[in-house]
């Protein structure tokens, strides 16, 4: 029994190590969720650090403001489906003894898909409930660490030879009287039993290896792959063919993680938000909005663009609230004719990366200036609020501010090696359509609303916008900020070195 228990323990440890995987997110290379949510009189700054293994544990951090909070309970549940109607027992968050406004907690995320973390808040202003959408998926598997493999191999050999020794001793001595010496015949039988047990266990190991290969192959079929986006440029018409990807091309489409190329929700009035960034200098950026011409077929007439290779990042949201960023590249020729930009399209031509790092002030073509309240130090894996101001040509706060697609601004955080892309909003990194679904609102109402309407009735638009975000890794980033005044959409660019 002890031997069997030890074998199970080793196998479980091996399974855990091999199943460690990187987490995918709607954004590229940025798994954590940063969101600012209002729940009645309570305001929460939420950071959710998603696990790298599914099932796995997500850590949740909340900083509160507004009315005093006495306690917060958190619950994970799917955004849509029958399971969303039957939440499990909630877990209480722990209040910091040093900072009463700071709470921490953890949750098990048991399956991949589109989830929400529900916050049940109690305080002086009564009880409120609000949810933050999250994506729980694994991106890839990792190889076992060499040291761990050697350790497990040694333990496995000890178990095998230990079991062979037990069998040999049982055959040789189990039926002897105390003090009796085994006969030559018993010793021969013990040797034969030892050899037979080793052969048997070798066969078990071989069969286990074959079983593991099958399980690993099956698991790899369910590893997250974003929808493929294949661009075709004819003249200035960009055709983006979106289809489900799966390593096993014979696997039925309906089994491919349940994601379709024709179930998209509008987010900020558009089915896709496409960023096109000229590479490698990042000296031209376009925020575009292709239309869906057919199932999995997005099209747009490109405006005039400098020639070169562009990285494409296309944000979409599925009907169940699951967001994805589709990635591809396209080469724009020098003779491409330019069409008229769309109503919400924006563009900028910042200095190339090789010209040096951009500062905290960015002068715009019309004389306006965008200013970043740059922190003295930027550290990876640290939640932060990034604040930007738009000033007019006279250096005063811009007075004719307008919402840009229903928001005070939009931001894109892009690492200069292309491994990180995050399109965020003042509320945070979650897609608006997913946020509405998670909080029981009709996402189609959001889809049909006018994106030029004020964010709330009679609410003035500030010339200052803040974005909650945390850089996932160290290195150099370029940040693109979009704000609108009058009928002009401004795009500022800033560089950040992250420690």
Phi, psi and omega per residue, in radians:
X1 nan -0.737 3.131
X2 -1.108 -0.685 3.139
X3 -1.127 -0.753 3.132
X4 -1.110 -0.686 3.123
X5 -1.117 -0.703 3.132
X6 -1.143 -0.712 3.109
X7 -1.077 -0.739 3.121
X8 -1.115 -0.676 -3.133
X9 -1.118 -0.771 3.141
X10 -1.115 -0.750 3.135
X11 -1.102 -0.711 3.128
X12 -1.124 -0.732 3.112
X13 -1.108 -0.720 3.107
X14 -1.070 -0.757 3.129
X15 -1.071 -0.760 -3.122
X16 -1.102 -0.752 -3.092
X17 -1.154 -0.776 -3.086
X18 -1.249 -0.397 -3.086
X19 -1.576 -0.001 3.081
X20 -1.074 2.329 -3.070
X21 -2.556 2.788 3.073
X22 -1.352 2.585 -3.129
X23 -1.612 2.450 3.075
X24 -1.644 2.818 -3.126
X25 -2.604 2.863 3.063
X26 -0.976 -0.664 3.090
X27 -1.489 2.922 -3.122
X28 -1.587 2.127 3.050
X29 1.206 0.325 -3.104
X30 -2.381 1.652 -2.990
X31 -1.490 -0.410 -3.046
X32 -1.387 2.669 -3.120
X33 -1.930 2.287 3.091
X34 -2.160 2.173 -3.039
X35 -2.586 2.445 2.998
X36 -1.889 2.092 -3.066
X37 -2.212 2.522 3.060
X38 -1.863 2.239 3.082
X39 -2.174 1.538 -3.055
X40 1.074 -2.202 -3.123
X41 -1.428 -0.038 -3.116
X42 -1.730 2.433 3.067
X43 -2.130 2.219 -3.088
X44 -2.070 2.328 2.959
X45 -1.788 1.901 -2.953
X46 -1.878 2.329 2.965
X47 -2.150 2.158 3.113
X48 -2.091 2.025 -3.139
X49 -1.715 1.814 -3.037
X50 -1.237 2.608 -3.109
X51 -1.256 2.761 3.056
X52 -1.663 0.051 3.060
X53 -2.311 2.372 3.051
X54 -2.090 2.034 0.015
X55 -1.134 2.587 3.135
X56 -2.893 3.042 -3.053
X57 -1.807 2.205 3.022
X58 -1.680 2.380 3.071
X59 -1.742 2.427 -3.045
X60 -2.144 2.288 3.081
X61 -2.178 2.396 -3.128
X62 -2.339 2.257 2.944
X63 -1.982 2.186 -3.035
X64 -1.832 2.674 3.001
X65 -2.551 3.104 -3.069
X66 1.477 -2.473 -3.121
X67 -1.105 2.597 -3.132
X68 -1.130 2.420 -3.125
X69 -1.926 2.300 3.107
X70 -1.625 -0.438 3.140
X71 -3.023 2.680 3.101
X72 -2.304 2.301 3.018
X73 -1.978 2.488 -3.099
X74 -2.166 2.574 -3.112
X75 -2.501 2.340 3.019
X76 -1.663 2.385 3.047
X77 -2.783 2.698 3.131
X78 -1.066 2.696 3.125
X79 -1.275 -0.721 -3.100
X80 -2.197 2.982 3.104
X81 1.654 3.037 -3.087
X82 -1.110 -0.627 -3.115
X83 -1.112 -0.420 3.127
X84 -1.192 -0.298 -3.126
X85 -1.587 -0.100 -3.061
X86 -2.275 1.320 -3.089
X87 -1.191 2.558 3.046
X88 -1.304 3.099 3.108
X89 -1.101 2.329 -3.088
X90 -1.341 2.801 3.092
X91 -1.970 2.431 3.137
X92 -1.407 2.354 3.027
X93 -1.412 2.633 -3.101
X94 -1.667 2.225 3.102
X95 -1.419 2.384 3.110
X96 -1.205 2.359 3.097
X97 -1.274 -0.462 -3.132
X98 -1.493 -0.488 -3.091
X99 -2.408 1.721 -3.074
X100 -1.073 -0.270 -3.134
X101 -1.582 0.026 -3.079
X102 -1.982 2.262 -3.110
X103 -2.206 2.561 3.072
X104 -2.302 2.680 3.113
X105 -2.886 3.083 3.119
X106 -2.533 2.666 -3.095
X107 -2.460 2.505 2.995
X108 -1.454 2.206 2.996
X109 -1.783 1.896 -2.916
X110 -1.577 -0.296 -3.096
X111 -2.599 2.756 3.099
X112 -1.317 2.687 3.061
X113 2.428 -2.856 -3.128
X114 -1.647 1.959 -3.038
X115 -2.090 2.970 2.995
X116 -2.363 2.605 2.979
X117 -1.859 2.013 -3.102
X118 -1.612 2.295 3.137
X119 -1.909 2.106 3.057
X120 -1.832 1.974 -2.967
X121 -1.905 2.312 3.054
X122 -2.145 2.417 -3.125
X123 -2.991 -2.885 -3.044
X124 -1.163 -0.365 -3.134
X125 -1.762 0.307 3.113
X126 1.681 -2.900 -3.084
X127 -1.786 2.456 3.115
X128 -2.425 2.693 3.107
X129 -2.281 2.381 3.104
X130 -2.605 2.652 -3.101
X131 -2.203 2.618 3.064
X132 -2.123 2.173 -3.137
X133 -1.323 2.518 3.091
X134 -2.428 2.732 3.076
X135 -1.937 2.175 -3.124
X136 -1.988 1.773 3.106
X137 -2.623 2.721 3.050
X138 -1.764 2.440 -3.062
X139 -1.660 -0.714 -3.132
X140 -2.821 2.866 3.069
X141 -1.671 2.721 3.123
X142 -1.960 2.608 3.061
X143 -1.249 2.618 3.103
X144 -1.140 2.475 3.089
X145 -1.135 2.472 -3.065
X146 -1.017 -0.765 -3.137
X147 -1.095 -0.730 3.114
X148 -1.142 -0.679 3.123
X149 -1.104 -0.751 3.121
X150 -1.103 -0.756 -3.133
X151 -1.081 -0.816 3.135
X152 -1.139 -0.625 3.107
X153 -1.120 -0.756 3.110
X154 -1.105 -0.770 3.113
X155 -1.082 -0.700 3.123
X156 -1.115 -0.734 3.098
X157 -1.112 -0.697 3.099
X158 -1.066 -0.726 3.125
X159 -1.140 -0.743 -3.111
X160 -1.130 -0.893 -3.119
X161 -1.225 -0.528 3.058
X162 -1.133 -0.738 3.105
X163 -1.161 -0.716 3.096
X164 -1.072 -0.698 3.098
X165 -1.122 -0.690 3.110
X166 -1.100 -0.761 3.131
X167 -1.122 -0.759 3.123
X168 -1.059 -0.787 -3.142
X169 -1.120 -0.653 -3.133
X170 -1.146 -0.757 -3.140
X171 -1.200 -0.679 -3.049
X172 -1.362 -0.651 -2.921
X173 -2.251 -0.122 -2.997
X174 -1.087 -0.558 -3.040
X175 -1.809 0.176 3.115
X176 -1.454 2.629 2.995
X177 -1.252 2.672 3.121
X178 -0.971 2.266 3.103
X179 1.550 -0.170 -3.103
X180 -1.337 2.622 -3.139
X181 -1.719 2.308 -3.141
X182 -1.055 2.482 3.096
X183 -1.350 2.924 3.110
X184 -1.081 -0.635 3.137
X185 -1.113 -0.743 3.112
X186 -1.143 -0.638 3.132
X187 -1.160 -0.688 3.088
X188 -1.101 -0.762 3.138
X189 -1.102 -0.593 3.120
X190 -1.177 -0.696 3.112
X191 -1.110 -0.769 3.131
X192 -1.096 -0.734 3.126
X193 -1.123 -0.654 3.122
X194 -1.130 -0.806 3.135
X195 -1.109 -0.746 3.131
X196 -1.095 -0.712 3.140
X197 -1.161 -0.639 3.108
X198 -1.154 -0.723 3.096
X199 -1.099 -0.775 -3.136
X200 -1.067 -0.777 -3.136
X201 -1.214 -0.550 3.057
X202 -1.129 -0.704 3.083
X203 -1.114 -0.695 3.091
X204 -1.086 -0.739 3.136
X205 -1.125 -0.735 3.110
X206 -1.077 -0.795 3.115
X207 -1.114 -0.679 3.100
X208 -1.128 -0.649 3.100
X209 -1.126 -0.746 3.100
X210 -1.105 -0.735 3.101
X211 -1.071 -0.734 -3.119
X212 -1.144 -0.674 3.111
X213 -1.059 -0.732 3.129
X214 -1.130 -0.765 3.132
X215 -1.126 -0.713 -3.141
X216 -1.139 -0.694 3.112
X217 -1.138 -0.704 3.113
X218 -1.138 -0.697 3.127
X219 -1.141 -0.685 -3.105
X220 -1.127 -0.473 3.106
X221 -1.184 -0.432 -3.129
X222 -1.735 0.017 3.034
X223 -1.120 2.426 -3.058
X224 -1.118 2.275 2.939
X225 -2.258 2.239 3.082
X226 -1.135 2.803 3.025
X227 -0.998 2.472 3.090
X228 -1.362 2.423 3.098
X229 -2.149 1.907 -3.102
X230 -1.849 1.909 -3.104
X231 -1.474 2.453 3.017
X232 -2.279 2.127 -3.102
X233 -1.880 2.076 3.088
X234 -2.180 1.916 -2.985
X235 1.182 -2.146 3.037
X236 -1.933 0.217 3.120
X237 -1.607 2.034 3.115
X238 -1.694 2.088 3.127
X239 -1.867 2.071 -3.129
X240 -1.863 1.899 3.134
X241 -1.613 2.015 -3.067
X242 -1.874 2.235 3.100
X243 -2.545 2.762 3.116
X244 -1.240 2.411 3.106
X245 -1.821 2.449 2.962
X246 -2.699 2.384 -3.128
X247 -1.014 -0.572 3.131
X248 -1.650 1.709 -3.064
X249 -1.169 -0.278 3.131
X250 -1.518 -0.116 -3.127
X251 -1.285 2.301 -3.108
X252 -0.973 2.509 -3.118
X253 -0.973 -0.671 -3.074
X254 -1.155 -0.306 -3.131
X255 -1.632 -0.057 -3.042
X256 -1.447 1.241 3.085
X257 1.054 0.260 3.046
X258 1.184 0.300 -3.131
X259 -1.774 2.360 -3.087
X260 -1.925 2.834 3.027
X261 -1.780 0.314 -3.107
X262 -2.561 0.599 -3.131
X263 -2.262 0.559 -2.978
X264 -1.409 2.527 3.036
X265 -1.744 2.583 3.021
X266 -1.250 2.406 3.095
X267 -2.233 2.036 -3.033
X268 1.004 0.693 3.031
X269 1.449 0.086 -3.091
X270 -2.448 2.570 3.115
X271 -1.364 -0.433 3.082
X272 -2.494 2.400 2.973
X273 -1.919 1.989 -3.037
X274 -1.939 2.094 3.004
X275 -1.744 2.204 3.055
X276 -2.002 2.042 -3.057
X277 -2.147 2.160 -3.122
X278 -1.233 2.332 -3.031
X279 -2.053 2.536 0.153
X280 -1.722 0.012 -3.012
X281 -1.456 -0.248 -3.133
X282 0.957 0.673 -3.075
X283 -1.764 0.178 3.019
X284 -2.625 2.247 -3.125
X285 -2.380 2.418 3.139
X286 -2.301 2.309 3.035
X287 -1.885 1.838 -2.972
X288 -2.083 2.938 -3.046
X289 -2.453 1.492 3.119
X290 -1.143 2.686 3.069
X291 -1.752 2.665 3.122
X292 -1.524 1.940 -3.128
X293 -1.534 -0.370 -3.136
X294 -3.012 3.126 -3.122
X295 -0.997 2.033 3.122
X296 1.197 0.371 -3.093
X297 -2.241 1.742 3.078
X298 -1.698 2.432 3.139
X299 -2.384 2.603 3.083
X300 -2.726 2.489 2.992
X301 -1.535 1.976 -3.046
X302 -1.232 2.511 2.999
X303 -1.313 3.103 3.073
X304 -1.047 2.262 -3.086
X305 -2.371 2.433 3.034
X306 -1.039 2.508 -3.124
X307 -1.171 2.721 3.108
X308 2.482 -3.095 3.112
X309 -1.596 2.300 -3.124
X310 -2.056 2.341 2.938
X311 -1.445 2.370 -3.129
X312 -1.946 2.274 3.058
X313 -2.189 1.935 -3.103
X314 -1.936 2.016 3.131
X315 -1.561 2.236 3.063
X316 -2.354 2.804 3.100
X317 -2.292 2.235 3.138
X318 -1.425 2.932 -3.059
X319 -1.091 -0.434 3.119
X320 -1.573 0.141 3.120
X321 1.574 0.020 -3.122
X322 -1.376 2.073 -3.132
X323 -1.649 2.637 3.079
X324 -2.459 2.626 2.964
X325 -1.994 2.009 -3.122
X326 -1.592 2.364 -2.990
X327 -2.130 2.411 3.060
X328 -2.832 -3.047 3.077
X329 -2.392 2.705 3.082
X330 -2.549 2.506 3.105
X331 -1.747 2.134 3.127
X332 -1.704 2.105 -3.120
X333 -1.344 2.859 -3.097
X334 -1.221 -0.445 -3.070
X335 -1.731 0.310 -3.118
X336 -1.231 2.222 3.082
X337 -1.248 2.599 -3.122
X338 -1.832 2.330 3.083
X339 -1.635 -3.081 3.131
X340 -1.412 2.324 3.112
X341 -1.148 2.657 3.109
X342 -1.248 2.942 -3.074
X343 -1.018 -0.655 -3.110
X344 -1.838 0.124 -3.122
X345 -1.315 2.565 -3.132
X346 -2.396 2.720 -3.125
X347 -2.640 2.746 3.076
X348 -2.732 2.728 3.112
X349 -2.259 1.322 -3.136
X350 -1.269 2.884 3.076
X351 -1.042 2.619 3.133
X352 -1.146 2.754 3.140
X353 -1.022 -0.622 -3.092
X354 -1.186 -0.226 3.141
X355 -1.381 -0.101 -3.117
X356 1.965 2.990 -3.055
X357 -1.356 2.326 3.071
X358 -1.244 2.613 -3.076
X359 -1.582 -2.712 -3.081
X360 -1.610 -0.023 3.130
X361 -2.265 2.282 -3.098
X362 -2.200 2.057 -3.136
X363 -1.460 2.260 -3.078
X364 -1.636 2.792 -3.044
X365 -1.019 -0.513 -3.096
X366 -1.605 0.194 3.108
X367 1.660 -0.265 3.056
X368 -1.168 2.809 -3.108
X369 -2.309 2.353 3.045
X370 -1.871 2.313 -3.044
X371 -2.138 2.385 3.120
X372 -1.907 2.221 3.000
X373 -1.345 1.378 -2.999
X374 -1.233 2.199 3.041
X375 -1.115 2.698 -3.127
X376 -1.171 -0.567 3.133
X377 -2.381 2.376 3.076
X378 -2.015 2.147 -3.059
X379 -2.122 2.428 -3.134
X380 -1.196 2.712 3.104
X381 1.022 0.560 3.117
X382 -2.227 2.149 3.133
X383 -1.186 2.420 -3.096
X384 -2.604 2.741 3.040
X385 -1.897 2.088 -3.090
X386 -1.716 2.081 -3.025
X387 -1.938 2.298 -3.129
X388 -2.289 2.567 -3.132
X389 -2.210 2.515 3.055
X390 -1.913 2.131 -3.134
X391 -1.964 2.583 3.122
X392 -1.398 -3.098 -3.073
X393 -1.092 -0.369 3.118
X394 -1.590 0.051 3.134
X395 1.476 0.140 3.127
X396 -1.703 2.764 3.100
X397 -0.976 2.272 3.129
X398 -1.014 2.284 -3.026
X399 -1.808 -0.135 -3.087
X400 -1.932 0.714 -3.064
X401 -1.174 2.506 3.096
X402 -2.301 2.661 3.055
X403 -1.207 2.472 3.068
X404 -1.819 1.845 -3.066
X405 0.916 0.847 3.047
X406 1.399 0.049 -3.093
X407 -2.235 2.762 3.056
X408 -1.198 -0.329 3.109
X409 -3.141 2.937 3.052
X410 -2.253 2.630 -3.131
X411 -2.400 2.583 3.018
X412 -2.276 2.124 3.088
X413 -1.783 2.044 -3.018
X414 -2.253 2.169 3.072
X415 -1.369 2.500 -2.990
X416 -1.228 -0.200 3.040
X417 -1.666 0.063 3.072
X418 1.421 0.036 -3.072
X419 -1.467 -0.203 -3.127
X420 -2.317 2.264 2.997
X421 -2.505 2.232 3.112
X422 -2.465 2.069 3.070
X423 -1.696 1.994 -3.018
X424 -2.203 2.980 -3.099
X425 -2.314 2.984 -3.140
X426 -1.022 -0.547 3.095
X427 -1.276 -0.488 -3.142
X428 2.542 -2.816 -3.010
X429 -1.578 -0.165 -3.121
X430 -1.336 2.542 3.058
X431 -1.191 2.457 -3.096
X432 -1.071 -0.685 3.130
X433 -1.090 -0.735 3.114
X434 -1.169 -0.657 3.130
X435 -1.112 -0.691 3.135
X436 -1.203 -0.727 3.096
X437 -1.078 -0.747 -3.110
X438 -1.112 -0.483 -3.112
X439 -1.797 0.352 3.007
X440 1.326 0.315 3.114
X441 -1.713 2.774 3.140
X442 -1.439 1.942 -3.113
X443 -1.139 -0.403 3.130
X444 -1.228 -0.478 3.063
X445 -1.152 -0.725 3.083
X446 -1.090 -0.648 -3.101
X447 -1.141 -0.595 -3.057
X448 -1.593 -0.135 -3.082
X449 -1.266 2.669 3.109
X450 -1.297 2.200 -3.101
X451 -1.329 -0.138 3.115
X452 -1.694 -0.059 3.101
X453 -1.254 2.608 3.073
X454 -0.996 2.657 -3.079
X455 -1.138 -0.451 3.040
X456 -2.650 2.687 -3.074
X457 -0.997 2.220 3.069
X458 1.084 0.286 3.135
X459 -1.513 2.114 3.127
X460 -1.237 2.626 3.131
X461 -1.673 2.136 -3.121
X462 -1.338 2.706 3.043
X463 -1.466 0.057 3.119
X464 -1.995 2.359 3.106
X465 -2.326 2.487 -3.137
X466 -2.178 2.472 -3.128
X467 -2.188 2.143 3.020
X468 -1.396 2.279 -3.125
X469 -2.910 2.813 3.036
X470 -2.449 2.218 3.136
X471 -1.155 2.282 -3.078
X472 -1.373 -0.295 -3.114
X473 -2.717 2.854 -3.135
X474 -1.349 2.834 3.133
X475 2.316 -2.949 -3.109
X476 -1.725 2.347 3.127
X477 -2.187 2.645 2.929
X478 -2.022 2.283 -3.083
X479 -1.929 2.239 3.093
X480 -1.940 2.166 -3.100
X481 -2.055 2.299 3.112
X482 -2.085 2.228 3.065
X483 -2.369 2.796 -3.061
X484 -2.229 2.350 2.993
X485 -2.312 2.366 -3.053
X486 1.022 -2.125 3.075
X487 -1.899 0.167 -3.058
X488 -1.766 2.231 3.040
X489 -1.714 2.018 -3.120
X490 -1.662 2.497 3.058
X491 -2.207 1.965 3.077
X492 -1.700 2.698 3.141
X493 -2.262 2.402 -3.124
X494 -2.476 2.613 3.098
X495 -1.908 2.545 -3.131
X496 -2.371 2.315 3.003
X497 -1.794 2.093 -3.028
X498 -1.884 2.255 3.136
X499 -1.475 nan nan
